[in-house]
Amino acid sequence: MDILKKVVRKLKEGYLAEMYKEICWMWQYVRKYRLSTLFYILTGLLGTAFSLCGSLVSKQLIDAVTGRQTEGLLGMAVLLTGLSLGSIISSAVVSRISAKISVVIQNEMRAELFDKILYTRWEALQIYSTGDLLNRLNSDMGIVAGNVISWLPGLVTKGAQFLGTLAIILYYDPTLAVFALITAPVTVLLSRTLMKRMREYNKEMRQISSDIMAFQNDSFQNLQTLKAFGLMESFSEKMKKVQETYREKMMAYNKFSIFVSSYMSVAGMAVSYLCFGWSIYRLWGGYITIGTMAIFIQLASRLSSVFNNLIQMVPSLISATTSAGRLMAVSAMEKESLEDEEAELLKTYKGKLTVELKDVTAAYPDGGVVFEHCDFHAVSGEIVAIVGPSGEGKTTLIRLLLGMLAASEGKTQICWGNSDCCCLSAATRHCFSYVPQGNTMFMGSIADNLRLVKPDANEQEMQDALEAACAWDFVKELPNGIHYHIGERGTGLSEGQAQRIAIARAILRDAPILLLDEATSALDMDTESRVLKHIIKSTPQRLCIVTTHRPSVLSMCDRVYEVKGNRLSLKTTEPDSSSGGMET
């Protein structure tokens, strides 16, 4: 009655339903790789058959030797040797091929999840840290991929070993089968507790691993800042605290594992001694031969071991389903829609474009309103500036234009021709070239970074883009020039050089709208002015939208908007160079 109540409670809590969903999610991959799974099962069953047949032949061989029956002795010895070699060879083949298949499956699954993360809406991804995503993509994916290919074959193979061994023992002595499985009820009951505790520990350990990876990633990304402020000791202490939390959880899990392992060892030893004693009694009474006693001892120990192995597959499944749940959470996030019939027309349109925001309210998922009921208007051939204090919403406006953030209210659209318009979204992103704040260089050569936006660009095209961004003068002086290797986060370049290469990359894309988000902040005023003049001169029909604080930029703009106090307002007079902003 108590057990029934516990089961009902678990069902109400959704514990089993959650595991069922996670198993179903993993099952889609088992079906996808069903041929590999079938291979594992067949080879595992073949190895089991070799092992069981070897036990039977060894019994016959022992009885023949002890009974001094020389007839057929050599044949049995050869057969036993063949079965043993067959078992070794099948095990080696399985091990070799399984490694190959496992790597392939893990790579395919990881690439699939990586693509899902790339195509997930930017807004949805903000609930995860970079470290957490990396941990899910690597550690969790490794656990799930390993179990997808091995868990079901392992269950079938061990199940066949158990049933085959049990059948042989029952054939010779049913009482011995009872002794061999005498600890089974206790083991099953223990597995219920094990299942619950193991799942809790796995969730906690996966989350702590994510926290550690996120902390390390954040620290290394900002290493220059840590050194500049002398924060090394402080962050070292923080790392120790994070590790202490990990140690406490790991030791608690270790304590629980030792208890379970000790129980299994004691139970196995008790079964072995019990079966050994019963075998001696049966041999002493003349009921069995020495060969039968040998197979009794061998198979009784194997039966108990295989049963425990079956029980221990539960923690493996729990670990896999826990990781599967973490991967499901990422896979289930809303994806960007890159298909829009109207937006497709823009790819061949060469005329003027108009970007508009009408009565738009922008807010993030946490409820923070950035600006509300605002309008924005920009047309091809113009330079439009967005100004305002830091943190007021300039970058948010850029995200609206790029379709990374959806407006809470109002319309965000791009129009062309006489009256054709479509909503700004991921599908209209091809109309924009974007230069964000900070260093956005990738590891590789300068040419590699430029060709990210135009893979077939030749060296002359790249040189033209670098000249337009006032970057060619320093690039041609670098070792290997355009093929100069850049390290992580632009190592090997100054901030100003990295910004100019990023601008060149945006120019090379040749999109009709250029977004510069504080993209000239690391340049001196003279270089900044030359860069903007080159951009205007090279493509006068291009719409250029700039977020900036600098009066020197504002003086070149056709229109200036200010984001301040949850409002986006159009400025109508000349910039005041003394204040660095616009006067109304």
C-alpha positions as CSV (number, residue, x, y, z in Angstrom):
1,M,0.0,0.0,0.0
2,D,2.8,2.4,0.9
3,I,4.6,1.5,-2.3
4,L,1.4,2.3,-4.3
5,K,1.1,5.7,-2.6
6,K,4.7,6.5,-3.4
7,V,4.2,5.6,-7.1
8,V,1.0,7.8,-7.3
9,R,2.9,10.7,-5.7
10,K,5.8,10.4,-8.2
11,L,3.3,10.4,-11.1
12,K,1.6,13.5,-9.7
13,E,5.0,15.2,-9.3
14,G,5.6,14.5,-13.0
15,Y,8.9,12.7,-12.2
16,L,8.2,9.7,-14.4
17,A,6.5,11.8,-17.1
18,E,9.6,14.0,-17.3
19,M,11.8,11.0,-17.7
20,Y,9.5,9.5,-20.3
21,K,9.7,12.6,-22.4
22,E,13.5,12.6,-22.2
23,I,13.7,9.0,-23.2
24,C,11.4,9.6,-26.2
25,W,13.6,12.5,-27.2
26,M,16.7,10.2,-27.1
27,W,14.7,7.5,-28.9
28,Q,14.5,9.6,-32.1
29,Y,18.3,9.3,-32.3
30,V,18.3,5.6,-31.6
31,R,15.9,5.2,-34.5
32,K,18.1,7.4,-36.7
33,Y,21.1,5.2,-36.0
34,R,19.2,1.9,-35.9
35,L,21.6,0.1,-38.1
36,S,24.5,0.9,-35.8
37,T,22.4,-0.1,-32.8
38,L,21.4,-3.4,-34.5
39,F,25.1,-4.0,-35.2
40,Y,25.9,-3.6,-31.5
41,I,23.0,-5.9,-30.5
42,L,24.0,-8.7,-32.9
43,T,27.7,-8.6,-32.0
44,G,26.8,-8.5,-28.3
45,L,24.5,-11.5,-28.6
46,L,27.3,-13.3,-30.6
47,G,29.7,-12.6,-27.7
48,T,27.2,-13.9,-25.2
49,A,26.6,-17.1,-27.2
50,F,30.4,-17.7,-27.3
51,S,30.6,-17.2,-23.6
52,L,27.7,-19.5,-22.6
53,C,28.8,-22.2,-25.0
54,G,32.3,-22.0,-23.6
55,S,30.9,-22.6,-20.1
56,L,29.0,-25.7,-21.3
57,V,32.0,-27.1,-23.2
58,S,34.3,-26.5,-20.2
59,K,31.9,-28.5,-18.0
60,Q,32.0,-31.4,-20.5
61,L,35.8,-31.1,-20.7
62,I,36.2,-31.2,-16.9
63,D,33.9,-34.2,-16.6
64,A,35.8,-36.0,-19.4
65,V,39.2,-35.4,-17.7
66,T,38.0,-36.4,-14.2
67,G,36.2,-39.4,-15.6
68,R,39.3,-40.4,-17.7
69,Q,37.3,-40.4,-20.9
70,T,39.8,-39.6,-23.6
71,E,37.4,-40.0,-26.5
72,G,36.6,-36.5,-27.9
73,L,38.9,-34.8,-25.5
74,L,40.9,-33.1,-28.1
75,G,37.9,-31.9,-30.0
76,M,36.4,-30.3,-26.9
77,A,39.7,-28.6,-26.2
78,V,39.8,-27.2,-29.7
79,L,36.2,-26.1,-29.5
80,L,36.7,-24.4,-26.2
81,T,39.8,-22.6,-27.6
82,G,37.9,-21.5,-30.6
83,L,35.0,-20.2,-28.6
84,S,37.4,-18.3,-26.3
85,L,39.2,-16.8,-29.3
86,G,35.8,-16.0,-30.9
87,S,34.8,-14.1,-27.8
88,I,38.0,-12.2,-27.7
89,I,37.8,-11.3,-31.5
90,S,34.2,-10.2,-31.3
91,S,35.0,-8.1,-28.3
92,A,37.9,-6.4,-30.1
93,V,35.8,-5.8,-33.3
94,V,33.0,-4.3,-31.3
95,S,35.4,-2.1,-29.4
96,R,37.1,-0.8,-32.5
97,I,34.0,-0.2,-34.6
98,S,32.1,1.2,-31.6
99,A,34.7,3.9,-31.2
100,K,34.4,4.9,-34.8
101,I,30.6,4.9,-34.8
102,S,30.5,6.7,-31.4
103,V,32.7,9.6,-32.7
104,V,30.5,9.9,-35.9
105,I,27.3,10.0,-33.9
106,Q,28.6,12.4,-31.3
107,N,29.9,14.8,-34.0
108,E,26.6,14.6,-35.9
109,M,24.5,15.2,-32.8
110,R,26.8,18.0,-31.6
111,A,26.7,19.7,-35.0
112,E,22.9,19.5,-35.1
113,L,22.6,21.1,-31.6
114,F,25.2,23.7,-32.6
115,D,23.0,24.6,-35.6
116,K,19.9,24.8,-33.4
117,I,21.7,27.3,-31.1
118,L,22.8,29.4,-34.1
119,Y,19.3,29.6,-35.5
120,T,17.5,30.2,-32.1
121,R,16.1,33.6,-31.6
122,W,18.7,35.9,-30.0
123,E,16.2,37.0,-27.4
124,A,15.5,33.5,-26.2
125,L,19.2,32.6,-25.8
126,Q,19.9,35.4,-23.3
127,I,18.7,33.2,-20.4
128,Y,21.8,31.0,-20.8
129,S,25.4,32.0,-20.1
130,T,28.1,31.1,-22.7
131,G,29.6,28.7,-20.3
132,D,26.3,26.9,-19.8
133,L,25.7,26.6,-23.5
134,L,29.3,25.2,-24.0
135,N,28.7,22.7,-21.2
136,R,25.5,21.5,-22.7
137,L,27.0,21.3,-26.2
138,N,30.0,19.3,-25.0
139,S,29.5,17.4,-21.7
140,D,25.8,16.8,-21.9
141,M,25.9,16.0,-25.6
142,G,28.8,13.5,-24.9
143,I,26.8,11.7,-22.3
144,V,23.6,11.5,-24.4
145,A,25.5,10.4,-27.6
146,G,27.3,7.7,-25.7
147,N,24.1,6.2,-24.4
148,V,22.2,6.5,-27.6
149,I,24.5,4.0,-29.3
150,S,25.3,1.8,-26.3
151,W,22.4,1.8,-23.7
152,L,19.9,-0.3,-25.7
153,P,22.4,-2.8,-27.0
154,G,23.8,-3.1,-23.5
155,L,20.4,-3.8,-22.1
156,V,19.6,-6.4,-24.7
157,T,23.1,-8.1,-24.4
158,K,23.0,-8.1,-20.6
159,G,19.4,-9.3,-20.7
160,A,20.4,-12.2,-23.0
161,Q,23.3,-13.0,-20.7
162,F,21.0,-13.1,-17.7
163,L,18.3,-15.2,-19.3
164,G,20.8,-17.6,-20.9
165,T,22.7,-18.1,-17.6
166,L,19.5,-18.5,-15.7
167,A,18.2,-21.1,-18.1
168,I,21.4,-23.2,-17.8
169,I,21.3,-23.1,-14.0
170,L,17.6,-23.9,-13.9
171,Y,18.2,-26.9,-16.1
172,Y,20.9,-28.3,-13.8
173,D,19.6,-27.1,-10.4
174,P,16.6,-24.7,-9.8
175,T,17.6,-24.3,-6.1
176,L,20.9,-22.8,-7.1
177,A,19.1,-20.2,-9.3
178,V,17.1,-19.1,-6.2
179,F,20.4,-18.7,-4.2
180,A,22.0,-16.8,-7.0
181,L,19.1,-14.3,-7.1
182,I,18.4,-14.1,-3.4
183,T,19.6,-10.5,-3.2
184,A,17.5,-9.4,-6.2
185,P,14.5,-8.1,-4.2
186,V,16.8,-5.9,-2.0
187,T,18.7,-4.7,-5.0
188,V,15.5,-3.7,-6.8
189,L,14.2,-1.8,-3.8
190,L,17.6,-0.1,-3.4
191,S,17.5,0.9,-7.1
192,R,14.3,2.9,-6.5
193,T,16.2,5.1,-4.0
194,L,19.2,5.1,-6.3
195,M,17.2,6.3,-9.2
196,K,15.8,9.3,-7.3
197,R,19.0,10.3,-5.7
198,M,21.1,9.8,-8.8
199,R,18.8,12.0,-10.8
200,E,19.1,14.8,-8.2
201,Y,22.9,14.5,-8.0
202,N,23.2,14.5,-11.8
203,K,21.1,17.7,-12.2
204,E,23.1,19.4,-9.5
205,M,26.5,18.3,-10.9
206,R,25.6,19.4,-14.4
207,Q,24.5,22.8,-13.2
208,I,27.6,23.3,-11.1
209,S,29.8,22.2,-14.1
210,S,28.0,24.9,-16.2
211,D,28.6,27.5,-13.5
212,I,32.3,26.7,-13.4
213,M,32.6,26.8,-17.2
214,A,30.7,30.1,-17.3
215,F,32.9,31.7,-14.6
216,Q,36.1,30.5,-16.3
217,N,34.9,31.8,-19.7
218,D,33.9,35.1,-18.3
219,S,37.2,35.5,-16.5
220,F,39.3,34.7,-19.6
221,Q,37.3,36.9,-21.8
222,N,38.0,39.8,-19.5
223,L,41.5,38.9,-18.5
224,Q,42.9,42.3,-19.5
225,T,40.4,44.0,-17.2
226,L,41.2,41.7,-14.3
227,K,44.9,42.5,-14.7
228,A,44.3,46.2,-15.1
229,F,42.4,46.4,-11.8
230,G,44.6,43.9,-10.0
231,L,41.6,41.5,-9.5
232,M,43.5,38.3,-9.9
233,E,43.5,37.4,-6.2
234,S,39.8,38.2,-5.9
235,F,38.9,36.1,-8.9
236,S,41.2,33.3,-7.7
237,E,39.2,33.3,-4.4
238,K,35.9,33.2,-6.3
239,M,37.1,30.2,-8.3
240,K,38.0,28.4,-5.1
241,K,34.5,29.1,-3.7
242,V,32.9,27.7,-6.9
243,Q,35.2,24.7,-6.7
244,E,34.3,24.2,-3.0
245,T,30.7,23.9,-3.9
246,Y,31.6,21.4,-6.6
247,R,33.7,19.4,-4.0
248,E,30.8,19.3,-1.5
249,K,28.4,17.9,-4.1
250,M,30.9,15.5,-5.5
251,M,31.8,14.1,-2.0
252,A,28.1,13.7,-1.2
253,Y,27.7,11.8,-4.4
254,N,30.8,9.8,-3.8
255,K,29.6,8.8,-0.3
256,F,26.3,7.6,-1.8
257,S,28.2,5.7,-4.5
258,I,30.5,4.0,-2.0
259,F,27.4,2.8,-0.1
260,V,25.8,1.3,-3.2
261,S,29.1,-0.2,-4.4
262,S,29.8,-1.7,-0.9
263,Y,26.3,-3.2,-0.8
264,M,26.8,-4.7,-4.3
265,S,30.1,-6.2,-3.3
266,V,28.8,-7.7,0.0
267,A,25.8,-9.1,-1.7
268,G,27.9,-10.6,-4.5
269,M,30.3,-12.2,-2.0
270,A,27.4,-13.6,0.0
271,V,25.8,-15.1,-3.2
272,S,29.2,-16.6,-4.2
273,Y,29.8,-18.3,-0.8
274,L,26.2,-19.5,-0.7
275,C,26.4,-21.0,-4.2
276,F,29.8,-22.5,-3.4
277,G,28.5,-24.2,-0.3
278,W,25.5,-25.5,-2.0
279,S,27.6,-26.9,-4.8
280,I,29.9,-28.7,-2.3
281,Y,26.9,-30.2,-0.6
282,R,25.5,-31.4,-3.9
283,L,28.9,-32.8,-5.0
284,W,29.4,-34.5,-1.6
285,G,25.9,-36.1,-1.9
286,G,26.8,-37.4,-5.3
287,Y,24.1,-35.5,-7.1
288,I,26.4,-33.6,-9.4
289,T,29.8,-34.1,-11.1
290,I,32.9,-31.9,-10.6
291,G,32.2,-30.3,-14.0
292,T,28.7,-29.4,-13.0
293,M,30.1,-27.9,-9.7
294,A,32.5,-25.8,-11.8
295,I,29.8,-24.5,-14.0
296,F,27.6,-23.9,-11.0
297,I,30.2,-21.7,-9.4
298,Q,31.0,-19.9,-12.6
299,L,27.4,-19.3,-13.7
300,A,26.1,-18.4,-10.3
301,S,28.7,-15.7,-9.9
302,R,28.0,-14.5,-13.4
303,L,24.2,-14.5,-12.9
304,S,24.5,-12.3,-9.8
305,S,27.0,-10.0,-11.6
306,V,24.9,-9.6,-14.7
307,F,21.8,-8.9,-12.6
308,N,23.7,-6.2,-10.8
309,N,25.0,-4.8,-14.1
310,L,21.4,-4.6,-15.3
311,I,20.4,-2.7,-12.1
312,Q,23.4,-0.4,-12.5
313,M,22.2,0.6,-16.0
314,V,19.6,2.6,-14.3
315,P,22.1,5.3,-13.1
316,S,23.5,5.4,-16.6
317,L,20.0,6.0,-18.0
318,I,19.3,8.6,-15.4
319,S,22.5,10.5,-16.2
320,A,21.6,10.4,-19.9
321,T,18.0,11.5,-19.4
322,T,19.2,14.4,-17.1
323,S,21.5,15.6,-19.9
324,A,18.8,15.0,-22.5
325,G,16.5,17.3,-20.5
326,R,19.1,20.0,-20.6
327,L,19.6,19.6,-24.3
328,M,15.8,19.5,-24.9
329,A,15.5,22.9,-23.2
330,V,17.9,24.4,-25.7
331,S,16.4,22.5,-28.7
332,A,12.9,23.6,-27.8
333,M,13.7,27.3,-27.9
334,E,11.9,29.4,-30.5
335,K,13.8,29.4,-33.8
336,E,14.3,32.4,-36.2
337,S,12.3,32.3,-39.4
338,L,14.6,33.1,-42.3
339,E,11.9,32.6,-44.9
340,D,9.7,35.5,-46.0
341,E,8.4,35.7,-49.6
342,E,8.2,39.5,-49.5
343,A,11.7,39.8,-48.0
344,E,13.0,37.6,-50.8
345,L,12.1,40.3,-53.3
346,L,14.5,42.6,-51.6
347,K,17.5,40.5,-52.6
348,T,17.1,41.6,-56.2
349,Y,15.7,45.1,-55.6
350,K,18.3,47.9,-56.3
351,G,16.3,51.0,-55.6
352,K,15.8,53.1,-52.5
353,L,14.8,51.6,-49.2
354,T,13.0,53.1,-46.2
355,V,13.4,51.8,-42.7
356,E,10.5,52.8,-40.4
357,L,9.4,52.3,-36.8
358,K,5.8,53.3,-36.1
359,D,4.5,53.7,-32.5
360,V,7.0,51.1,-31.3
361,T,7.5,49.9,-27.8
362,A,10.6,47.9,-27.1
363,A,11.0,45.7,-24.0
364,Y,13.1,42.7,-22.9
365,P,11.7,39.4,-21.5
366,D,12.5,40.4,-18.0
367,G,9.9,43.2,-18.3
368,G,12.3,46.2,-18.6
369,V,10.9,48.7,-21.1
370,V,13.6,50.5,-23.1
371,F,11.5,53.0,-25.0
372,E,7.8,53.2,-25.9
373,H,5.5,54.7,-28.6
374,C,8.4,55.8,-30.7
375,D,8.8,56.6,-34.4
376,F,11.9,56.3,-36.6
377,H,12.4,57.1,-40.3
378,A,15.5,56.6,-42.5
379,V,15.9,56.5,-46.3
380,S,18.7,55.3,-48.6
381,G,21.4,57.9,-49.2
382,E,21.1,59.4,-45.7
383,I,23.3,59.2,-42.7
384,V,21.1,58.9,-39.6
385,A,22.6,59.2,-36.1
386,I,21.2,57.8,-32.8
387,V,22.5,59.5,-29.7
388,G,21.8,59.3,-26.0
389,P,23.3,58.4,-22.7
390,S,24.8,54.9,-22.3
391,G,22.2,52.2,-21.4
392,E,19.2,54.2,-22.7
393,G,18.5,52.0,-25.7
394,K,20.7,52.8,-28.7
395,T,21.9,49.2,-29.1
396,T,18.3,48.0,-28.5
397,L,17.2,50.0,-31.5
398,I,19.9,48.3,-33.6
399,R,18.6,44.9,-32.4
400,L,15.1,45.9,-33.5
401,L,16.4,46.8,-37.0
402,L,18.3,43.5,-37.2
403,G,15.2,41.5,-36.2
404,M,17.0,40.1,-33.1
405,L,14.4,41.7,-30.8
406,A,10.7,41.9,-31.6
407,A,8.8,45.1,-30.8
408,S,6.2,44.7,-27.9
409,E,3.9,47.1,-29.7
410,G,3.9,48.9,-33.0
411,K,5.4,48.3,-36.5
412,T,9.0,47.8,-37.5
413,Q,9.3,47.6,-41.3
414,I,11.4,48.1,-44.4
415,C,9.7,49.5,-47.5
416,W,10.7,49.7,-51.1
417,G,9.1,50.8,-54.4
418,N,5.9,52.7,-54.2
419,S,4.1,50.8,-51.4
420,D,5.7,47.5,-50.8
421,C,6.7,46.8,-47.1
422,C,7.5,43.9,-44.9
423,C,8.3,43.5,-41.2
424,L,11.9,43.7,-40.0
425,S,12.9,40.2,-39.0
426,A,15.7,37.6,-39.5
427,A,14.5,37.3,-43.1
428,T,15.4,41.0,-43.8
429,R,18.8,40.8,-42.2
430,H,20.5,40.4,-45.5
431,C,19.7,44.0,-46.2
432,F,22.1,45.1,-43.4
433,S,25.8,45.2,-42.8
434,Y,26.6,45.5,-39.1
435,V,29.6,46.7,-37.2
436,P,28.9,46.2,-33.4
437,Q,30.6,47.7,-30.4
438,G,34.0,46.3,-29.3
439,N,36.3,43.8,-30.9
440,T,34.5,41.4,-33.2
441,M,37.5,39.7,-34.9
442,F,37.6,35.9,-35.2
443,M,40.7,33.7,-35.1
444,G,42.3,33.4,-38.5
445,S,43.8,35.7,-41.1
446,I,42.4,39.2,-42.0
447,A,41.3,37.6,-45.3
448,D,39.4,34.9,-43.4
449,N,37.6,37.6,-41.4
450,L,36.7,39.6,-44.5
451,R,35.5,36.5,-46.4
452,L,33.1,35.6,-43.7
453,V,30.5,37.9,-45.4
454,K,31.6,37.2,-49.0
455,P,33.4,33.8,-49.4
456,D,34.2,34.4,-53.0
457,A,35.8,37.8,-52.6
458,N,39.1,38.2,-54.4
459,E,42.1,40.1,-53.0
460,Q,41.3,43.3,-55.0
461,E,37.8,43.5,-53.6
462,M,39.1,43.0,-50.1
463,Q,41.8,45.7,-50.7
464,D,39.1,48.1,-51.9
465,A,37.0,47.5,-48.8
466,L,40.1,48.0,-46.6
467,E,40.9,51.2,-48.4
468,A,37.3,52.5,-47.8
469,A,37.7,51.7,-44.1
470,C,41.1,53.5,-44.0
471,A,42.7,50.1,-43.0
472,W,44.8,49.3,-46.1
473,D,47.7,51.5,-45.0
474,F,48.5,49.5,-41.9
475,V,47.3,46.1,-43.3
476,K,49.8,46.1,-46.1
477,E,52.6,46.7,-43.6
478,L,51.8,43.7,-41.5
479,P,53.7,40.4,-42.0
480,N,51.9,38.6,-44.8
481,G,49.7,41.6,-45.3
482,I,46.0,40.6,-45.8
483,H,47.0,37.0,-44.7
484,Y,48.3,38.2,-41.3
485,H,47.0,35.8,-38.6
486,I,44.7,37.3,-35.9
487,G,44.5,35.6,-32.5
488,E,41.5,35.2,-30.2
489,R,39.5,38.4,-29.8
490,G,41.7,40.2,-32.3
491,T,45.1,39.6,-30.6
492,G,47.8,41.1,-32.7
493,L,45.7,44.2,-33.6
494,S,45.0,47.4,-31.7
495,E,41.3,48.3,-31.0
496,G,41.3,50.9,-33.7
497,Q,42.8,48.5,-36.3
498,A,40.2,45.8,-35.3
499,Q,37.4,48.3,-35.7
500,R,38.5,49.4,-39.2
501,I,38.8,45.8,-40.3
502,A,35.3,45.2,-39.0
503,I,34.1,48.2,-41.0
504,A,35.8,46.9,-44.1
505,R,34.1,43.6,-43.6
506,A,30.7,45.3,-43.4
507,I,31.5,47.4,-46.6
508,L,32.6,44.2,-48.4
509,R,29.2,42.7,-47.8
510,D,27.8,45.4,-50.0
511,A,24.4,45.5,-48.3
512,P,22.1,48.6,-48.8
513,I,22.0,49.5,-45.1
514,L,25.1,49.9,-42.9
515,L,24.7,49.9,-39.1
516,L,27.6,51.3,-37.1
517,D,27.0,50.7,-33.4
518,E,29.7,52.9,-31.8
519,A,31.9,51.4,-34.5
520,T,34.4,54.3,-34.6
521,S,34.8,54.8,-30.8
522,A,38.4,53.6,-30.9
523,L,39.4,55.9,-33.7
524,D,40.7,59.4,-33.4
525,M,38.5,62.1,-34.8
526,D,40.5,62.6,-38.0
527,T,40.5,58.9,-38.9
528,E,36.8,58.6,-38.0
529,S,36.0,61.5,-40.3
530,R,38.0,60.0,-43.2
531,V,36.3,56.6,-42.7
532,L,32.8,58.0,-42.8
533,K,33.7,60.2,-45.9
534,H,35.1,57.1,-47.7
535,I,31.9,55.1,-46.9
536,I,29.7,58.0,-48.3
537,K,31.9,58.4,-51.4
538,S,32.2,54.7,-52.2
539,T,28.4,54.0,-52.0
540,P,26.4,57.2,-51.9
541,Q,23.1,55.4,-52.3
542,R,23.7,53.4,-49.1
543,L,21.7,54.2,-45.9
544,C,24.1,54.6,-43.0
545,I,22.7,54.4,-39.4
546,V,25.2,55.3,-36.7
547,T,25.0,55.2,-32.9
548,T,27.6,57.6,-31.4
549,H,28.5,60.2,-28.8
550,R,30.8,62.3,-31.0
551,P,29.8,65.7,-32.3
552,S,32.1,65.2,-35.3
553,V,29.9,62.4,-36.5
554,L,26.7,64.3,-35.9
555,S,27.8,67.2,-38.1
556,M,27.8,64.8,-41.1
557,C,24.3,63.4,-40.5
558,D,21.1,64.2,-42.3
559,R,19.0,63.3,-39.3
560,V,19.6,62.7,-35.6
561,Y,17.5,60.8,-33.1
562,E,18.0,60.9,-29.4
563,V,17.1,58.0,-27.0
564,K,16.4,59.2,-23.5
565,G,13.9,58.5,-20.8
566,N,12.1,55.8,-22.7
567,R,11.6,58.1,-25.6
568,L,13.1,58.2,-29.1
569,S,12.8,61.8,-30.4
570,L,14.0,63.6,-33.6
571,K,16.5,66.4,-33.1
572,T,16.0,69.4,-35.4
573,T,18.9,71.8,-34.9
574,E,22.7,71.7,-35.2
575,P,24.9,69.9,-32.8
576,D,26.4,71.8,-29.9
577,S,30.1,70.9,-30.0
578,S,30.6,72.0,-26.4
579,S,28.1,69.5,-25.0
580,G,28.8,66.7,-27.4
581,G,25.1,66.3,-28.1
582,M,22.2,68.1,-29.9
583,E,20.4,71.2,-28.6
584,T,16.6,71.5,-29.1
